[in-house]
Amino acid sequence: MKTLKLLVGLIMLMFSIGYLFRPDLIIKVNDWGRSFVFNDKYIMEKRRLVGVFFLILAFIAIFMSVSSK
């Protein structure tokens, strides 16, 4: 869990530095996200597959949090 928190923190640090010093790169990442990740056509075609994927991830996260006590 510490590794995951560290990884998320480093990614956020990279984005914050990008916003400050390389806004053109952030715009390219945003355009890529809109065209591939948040594409409405893709979401409508693959909604069940993506929904099941996130449902499985949610159950795994809940199970890990409950069983780690």
Secondary structure, 3 states (H helix, E strand, C coil): CHHHHHHHHHHHHHHHHHHHHCHHHHHHHHHHHHHHHCCHHHHHHCHHHHHHHHHHHHHHHHHHHHHCC
